[in-house]
Amino acid sequence: MYRLREPKSTETTDWDAMYHAGTPPWDTGQPASELVRIVKEGMLRPGRALELGCGTGADAIFLSRHGFEVTAVDSSPMAIERARLRLEDTSEPVRFVLADAFEFARTAGEFDLIYDAGFYHFIRLDELDRLLDLLWRVTRPGSHYLTLVGSTEEKVEGGPPQVSKREIRNELGRLLDFVHLRPFRFDTPLRQQGYQGWSCLLERPAIVG
């Protein structure tokens, strides 16, 4: 997700219009290189996965190819249509769902992995509490949350919404334990070197009683 100014609420942003206008700058048509890296490092055990804000589906299909049972959600009809068209060229059993992520999570059940490449860093200013509630609903002890987040370490025009390491720890650390919080580069056709970000892998802790 990319912007020139502070992000607006998800309720006032017309994501579908961005897809109708062409290819959004965050959509490279390929799985995120950081997601590929983490999966190939063996840091995530295949299981039930939920992607929030899946866009046109490249990451969801990649996860499915590596043994995950994937449900992928987006609120843009055009994005989901493109994702389902992409799926036709594969034999992967990804479930693409057109829905508001918060509403979907109410009855979605529990997952082993929650993944997003921009959902958290866009909605955190207005809807952090809703996101934490969502994560609590759809995880269980041992579940992982992987989010790719824009970084304040690089001062450039455009790019994803930027979040500091301290803010990430203070916000997501309320609910989950950090496995890693490390720098990476967002892929984008707008900038050869990409944009600096944080790769945040967290785990829901076991209840100690």
C-alpha positions as CSV (number, residue, x, y, z in Angstrom):
1,M,0.0,0.0,0.0
2,Y,1.5,3.3,-1.0
3,R,0.7,6.9,-0.3
4,L,2.0,10.5,-0.5
5,R,0.2,11.7,2.7
6,E,-1.1,10.0,5.8
7,P,-3.5,7.2,5.1
8,K,-7.2,7.6,5.4
9,S,-9.6,5.3,7.1
10,T,-10.3,2.1,5.2
11,E,-13.9,3.1,5.2
12,T,-13.1,6.2,3.1
13,T,-10.5,4.7,0.8
14,D,-11.8,3.4,-2.5
15,W,-9.5,0.4,-3.1
16,D,-11.6,-0.8,-6.0
17,A,-11.1,2.4,-7.9
18,M,-7.4,2.0,-7.6
19,Y,-7.6,-1.4,-9.3
20,H,-10.0,-0.1,-12.0
21,A,-7.5,2.7,-12.7
22,G,-4.8,0.1,-13.5
23,T,-2.2,-1.8,-11.6
24,P,-1.6,-0.3,-8.1
25,P,2.1,0.3,-7.2
26,W,2.1,-2.4,-4.6
27,D,1.0,-5.1,-7.1
28,T,4.1,-6.6,-8.7
29,G,2.3,-9.7,-10.0
30,Q,4.9,-11.8,-8.0
31,P,4.9,-13.1,-4.4
32,A,6.6,-10.7,-2.0
33,S,10.4,-11.5,-1.9
34,E,10.4,-11.3,1.9
35,L,7.5,-13.9,2.1
36,V,9.4,-16.2,-0.2
37,R,12.5,-15.8,1.9
38,I,10.7,-16.6,5.2
39,V,9.0,-19.7,3.7
40,K,12.2,-21.0,2.2
41,E,14.0,-20.4,5.5
42,G,11.5,-22.9,7.0
43,M,10.3,-20.4,9.6
44,L,6.6,-21.2,9.0
45,R,5.1,-24.7,9.3
46,P,2.4,-25.3,6.7
47,G,-1.1,-25.1,8.0
48,R,-4.3,-23.0,7.7
49,A,-3.4,-19.5,6.5
50,L,-5.4,-16.3,6.3
51,E,-4.2,-13.4,4.2
52,L,-5.7,-10.0,4.9
53,G,-5.9,-7.6,2.0
54,C,-4.8,-10.2,-0.6
55,G,-5.0,-8.0,-3.7
56,T,-4.6,-10.0,-6.9
57,G,-3.5,-13.1,-5.1
58,A,0.2,-13.8,-5.9
59,D,1.2,-14.2,-2.2
60,A,-1.8,-16.5,-1.5
61,I,-1.0,-18.7,-4.4
62,F,2.6,-18.9,-3.4
63,L,1.7,-20.0,0.1
64,S,-0.7,-22.7,-1.3
65,R,2.1,-24.0,-3.5
66,H,4.2,-24.5,-0.3
67,G,1.7,-26.5,1.5
68,F,-0.6,-24.0,3.2
69,E,-4.4,-24.2,3.1
70,V,-5.1,-20.6,2.2
71,T,-8.1,-18.3,2.6
72,A,-7.4,-14.8,1.2
73,V,-9.7,-11.8,1.8
74,D,-10.0,-8.4,0.1
75,S,-12.7,-5.8,0.0
76,S,-12.1,-4.9,-3.7
77,P,-14.2,-6.7,-6.2
78,M,-11.7,-6.0,-9.0
79,A,-8.8,-7.3,-6.9
80,I,-10.7,-10.6,-6.1
81,E,-11.7,-10.9,-9.8
82,R,-8.1,-10.6,-10.9
83,A,-7.0,-13.1,-8.1
84,R,-9.5,-15.7,-9.3
85,L,-8.4,-15.2,-12.9
86,R,-4.8,-15.7,-11.8
87,L,-5.9,-18.9,-9.9
88,E,-7.3,-20.4,-13.1
89,D,-3.7,-20.7,-14.4
90,T,-2.8,-22.9,-11.4
91,S,-4.1,-26.1,-9.7
92,E,-4.0,-24.5,-6.3
93,P,-7.1,-24.7,-4.0
94,V,-6.9,-21.1,-2.7
95,R,-10.2,-19.7,-1.4
96,F,-10.5,-16.0,-2.4
97,V,-13.2,-14.2,-0.5
98,L,-14.7,-10.8,-1.3
99,A,-15.4,-9.4,2.2
100,D,-14.5,-6.8,4.8
101,A,-11.7,-8.5,6.8
102,F,-13.1,-7.5,10.2
103,E,-16.5,-8.9,9.4
104,F,-15.1,-12.0,7.9
105,A,-13.0,-12.7,11.0
106,R,-16.1,-12.9,13.2
107,T,-16.9,-16.4,11.9
108,A,-13.8,-17.5,10.1
109,G,-12.4,-19.8,12.8
110,E,-8.8,-20.2,13.8
111,F,-5.7,-20.2,11.6
112,D,-2.1,-21.2,12.0
113,L,-0.8,-18.2,10.0
114,I,-2.2,-14.7,9.5
115,Y,-0.3,-12.8,6.8
116,D,-0.5,-9.3,5.4
117,A,1.7,-7.1,3.2
118,G,0.3,-3.7,4.2
119,F,-3.0,-4.2,6.0
120,Y,-1.6,-3.4,9.5
121,H,0.5,-0.4,8.5
122,F,-2.5,1.2,6.7
123,I,-5.3,0.6,9.2
124,R,-3.3,1.0,12.5
125,L,-3.9,4.8,12.9
126,D,-7.7,4.4,13.0
127,E,-8.4,0.7,13.7
128,L,-5.6,-0.8,15.7
129,D,-8.0,-2.1,18.4
130,R,-10.1,-3.8,15.7
131,L,-7.0,-5.4,14.3
132,L,-5.9,-6.8,17.6
133,D,-9.4,-8.1,18.2
134,L,-9.3,-9.7,14.8
135,L,-6.0,-11.4,15.5
136,W,-7.3,-12.7,18.8
137,R,-10.3,-14.2,17.1
138,V,-8.5,-16.0,14.3
139,T,-5.4,-17.3,16.2
140,R,-4.7,-19.8,19.0
141,P,-1.6,-20.3,21.1
142,G,1.3,-21.1,18.6
143,S,-0.3,-19.3,15.7
144,H,1.9,-16.9,13.8
145,Y,1.3,-13.4,12.4
146,L,3.5,-12.2,9.6
147,T,3.1,-8.5,8.6
148,L,5.3,-6.5,6.2
149,V,5.4,-2.9,7.3
150,G,6.7,0.4,5.9
151,S,9.7,1.8,7.9
152,T,10.5,5.2,9.2
153,E,14.2,4.5,8.8
154,E,14.1,5.7,5.2
155,K,12.8,9.2,4.4
156,V,11.5,9.2,0.8
157,E,8.5,10.5,-1.0
158,G,5.8,8.1,-1.6
159,G,6.1,4.5,-0.6
160,P,4.1,2.6,2.1
161,P,2.9,4.2,5.3
162,Q,5.8,4.4,7.7
163,V,6.0,2.9,11.2
164,S,8.8,2.9,13.7
165,K,10.2,-0.2,15.3
166,R,9.2,1.2,18.7
167,E,5.6,1.7,17.5
168,I,5.4,-1.8,16.1
169,R,6.6,-3.3,19.4
170,N,4.3,-1.2,21.5
171,E,1.2,-2.0,19.3
172,L,1.6,-5.6,18.2
173,G,3.5,-6.6,21.4
174,R,0.3,-6.0,23.4
175,L,-1.0,-9.3,22.1
176,L,1.8,-11.3,20.5
177,D,5.5,-12.3,21.1
178,F,8.1,-11.3,18.5
179,V,10.0,-14.0,16.6
180,H,11.8,-11.4,14.6
181,L,11.6,-7.8,13.6
182,R,14.1,-7.2,10.8
183,P,14.6,-4.8,7.9
184,F,13.8,-5.8,4.3
185,R,12.9,-4.0,1.0
186,F,9.4,-3.8,-0.4
187,D,9.2,-4.7,-4.1
188,T,7.6,-2.1,-6.4
189,P,7.8,-1.2,-10.0
190,L,8.1,2.5,-9.0
191,R,11.6,2.2,-7.6
192,Q,14.3,-0.2,-8.5
193,Q,15.7,-0.4,-5.0
194,G,12.2,-0.8,-3.5
195,Y,11.2,0.8,-0.2
196,Q,12.6,0.0,3.2
197,G,10.3,-1.9,5.5
198,W,10.1,-4.1,8.6
199,S,9.5,-7.8,8.4
200,C,7.5,-8.7,11.6
201,L,7.0,-12.3,12.5
202,L,5.1,-12.8,15.8
203,E,3.6,-15.7,17.7
204,R,0.6,-16.0,20.0
205,P,2.0,-17.2,23.3
206,A,0.7,-20.1,25.2
207,I,-1.4,-19.4,28.2
208,V,0.5,-20.1,31.4
209,G,-1.7,-21.0,34.3
